[in-house]
Amino acid sequence: MANEVAIIGAGIAGLTLALSLHTQGIPCAIYETRPEPQNIGGAVMLSPNSLRLFDGMGVYNDLKRHGFSFDALYFRDLAGDLKETYPFGSAEKYGYSGLRVYRFQLIDLLLEKINANKIPIYFNHKFSHVVSESKDTVTWKFIDGTEKTSSLLIGADGIHSRVRKYMYPDLSPKFTGLAGITAAVPTANLKLPSPDYAMPVTIMSPTHGAFVIAPQKPDGSEVLIGKQKRMPELSREGWDQLYADKEAAVAFLREGSEVFGDIAVSATSDIPHAHINIWPFYIIPKLDSWSSTHRRVLLVGDSAHAIPPSSGQGISQAVEDVVMLAMLLGRGRSEKKDLGWWQEFRQARLQDILLLNARVDKRRLPKITGSDEEGDAEQGFDLDWLYGLDVVSVVEEYVRSL
């Protein structure tokens, strides 16, 4: 239908966008390359700023039952002394604790809502390119040559977005020089320093970086373990080889584990290959515009601003994107100044998160000889600006101001 909004991508950004548009009374349809719903990736971190929005979509209560709730991440030195506490939520302060839940479980819950609301979703539909756009419509094609026309085309198709190629044909994601290697192991394997040892925890070493342990599953019966490393960028074939070499990933996780103590040695003693993830950290350089010349093509989530996972904000920021955009569209605010305000607000917030990521990365990587990395810990982590902001109220205030 020419009057519907077409969403390319059935990941978390695309599904939450569809639900948000439906709430605003805007017809939409989702088109996904894969032949079936995604069932990939490990557990993800969700903080109060996105959980508040998931609650508004009616999925929070079910989501909470699938995840591990926590309020803080702890940074400890090799002696086990607590050095810093990184807040990740608080039911008392923000209305929600932090939540760690498997990505596929979140997607399944969103799909249930999509189907319950009879929002069309088409799998095995691979977007090819935009044919043309006018001030009212956009026409595009799928790989099989089928052509469609809609009022808007929104790219929610991830860091390697094909929709973005229409606006930025020469742009490629930028590698940050960092990668994370993680695995999932039973919590029962861990030799804890004490029965009340608080997790999630990052154990820091000046020479070996950090060893991260984060409980997952509702009862905390499984933990993610992980380390970050500096490395050069690889070719597509090189990344594929790295992903396939599970023994090398296990060796990296075990390397120097004795430095971090019995808890790390025991955690890495038996690592199932099926639960190993390798995550190179890529970003999208700051884009001049998230909308095309006629504003018929828009970008959201990782298509517009992929950010590394250091602060656990990737999904939360994508959800903030789409809720704000849907509210603007629902109120008829789709002019250049409205989309410009939306993008400017989002990019300013993302810039603050990138700075936060850098602070977390400093604690998780070996110190660089001669670098000035002291003093940052003295600042602590005050994240009211991140968790306390209600983007629904921000949009309502903007519309009132007009």
Rosetta blueprint (number, residue, H / E / L):
1 M L
2 A L
3 N L
4 E L
5 V E
6 A E
7 I E
8 I E
9 G L
10 A L
11 G L
12 I H
13 A H
14 G H
15 L H
16 T H
17 L H
18 A H
19 L H
20 S H
21 L H
22 H H
23 T H
24 Q L
25 G L
26 I L
27 P L
28 C E
29 A E
30 I E
31 Y E
32 E L
33 T L
34 R L
35 P L
36 E L
37 P L
38 Q L
39 N L
40 I L
41 G L
42 G L
43 A E
44 V E
45 M E
46 L E
47 S L
48 P H
49 N H
50 S H
51 L H
52 R H
53 L H
54 F H
55 D H
56 G H
57 M L
58 G L
59 V L
60 Y H
61 N H
62 D H
63 L H
64 K H
65 R H
66 H H
67 G L
68 F E
69 S E
70 F E
71 D L
72 A E
73 L E
74 Y E
75 F E
76 R E
77 D L
78 L L
79 A L
80 G L
81 D L
82 L E
83 K E
84 E E
85 T E
86 Y E
87 P E
88 F L
89 G L
90 S E
91 A H
92 E H
93 K H
94 Y H
95 G L
96 Y E
97 S L
98 G E
99 L E
100 R E
101 V E
102 Y E
103 R H
104 F H
105 Q H
106 L H
107 I H
108 D H
109 L H
110 L H
111 L H
112 E H
113 K H
114 I H
115 N H
116 A H
117 N L
118 K L
119 I L
120 P L
121 I E
122 Y E
123 F L
124 N L
125 H L
126 K L
127 F E
128 S E
129 H E
130 V E
131 V E
132 S E
133 E E
134 S L
135 K L
136 D L
137 T L
138 V E
139 T E
140 W E
141 K E
142 F E
143 I L
144 D L
145 G L
146 T L
147 E E
148 K E
149 T E
150 S E
151 S L
152 L E
153 L E
154 I E
155 G E
156 A L
157 D L
158 G L
159 I L
160 H L
161 S L
162 R L
163 V L
164 R H
165 K H
166 Y H
167 M H
168 Y L
169 P L
170 D L
171 L L
172 S L
173 P L
174 K E
175 F E
176 T E
177 G E
178 L E
179 A E
180 G E
181 I E
182 T E
183 A E
184 A E
185 V E
186 P E
187 T H
188 A H
189 N H
190 L L
191 K L
192 L L
193 P L
194 S L
195 P L
196 D L
197 Y L
198 A L
199 M L
200 P L
201 V E
202 T E
203 I E
204 M E
205 S E
206 P L
207 T L
208 H L
209 G E
210 A E
211 F E
212 V E
213 I E
214 A E
215 P E
216 Q E
217 K L
218 P L
219 D L
220 G L
221 S L
222 E E
223 V E
224 L E
225 I E
226 G E
227 K E
228 Q E
229 K E
230 R E
231 M L
232 P L
233 E L
234 L L
235 S L
236 R H
237 E H
238 G H
239 W H
240 D H
241 Q H
242 L H
243 Y H
244 A H
245 D L
246 K H
247 E H
248 A H
249 A H
250 V H
251 A H
252 F H
253 L H
254 R H
255 E L
256 G L
257 S H
258 E H
259 V H
260 F H
261 G L
262 D H
263 I H
264 A H
265 V H
266 S H
267 A H
268 T L
269 S L
270 D L
271 I L
272 P L
273 H H
274 A H
275 H H
276 I E
277 N E
278 I E
279 W E
280 P E
281 F E
282 Y E
283 I E
284 I L
285 P L
286 K L
287 L L
288 D L
289 S L
290 W L
291 S E
292 S L
293 T L
294 H L
295 R L
296 R L
297 V E
298 L E
299 L E
300 V L
301 G L
302 D H
303 S H
304 A H
305 H H
306 A L
307 I L
308 P L
309 P L
310 S L
311 S L
312 G L
313 Q L
314 G H
315 I H
316 S H
317 Q H
318 A H
319 V H
320 E H
321 D H
322 V H
323 V H
324 M H
325 L H
326 A H
327 M H
328 L H
329 L H
330 G H
331 R L
332 G L
333 R L
334 S L
335 E L
336 K H
337 K H
338 D H
339 L H
340 G H
341 W H
342 W H
343 Q H
344 E H
345 F H
346 R H
347 Q H
348 A H
349 R H
350 L H
351 Q H
352 D H
353 I H
354 L H
355 L H
356 L H
357 N H
358 A H
359 R H
360 V H
361 D H
362 K H
363 R H
364 R H
365 L L
366 P L
367 K L
368 I L
369 T L
370 G L
371 S L
372 D L
373 E L
374 E L
375 G L
376 D H
377 A H
378 E H
379 Q H
380 G L
381 F L
382 D L
383 L L
384 D H
385 W H
386 L H
387 Y H
388 G L
389 L L
390 D L
391 V H
392 V H
393 S H
394 V H
395 V H
396 E H
397 E H
398 Y H
399 V H
400 R H
401 S H
402 L L
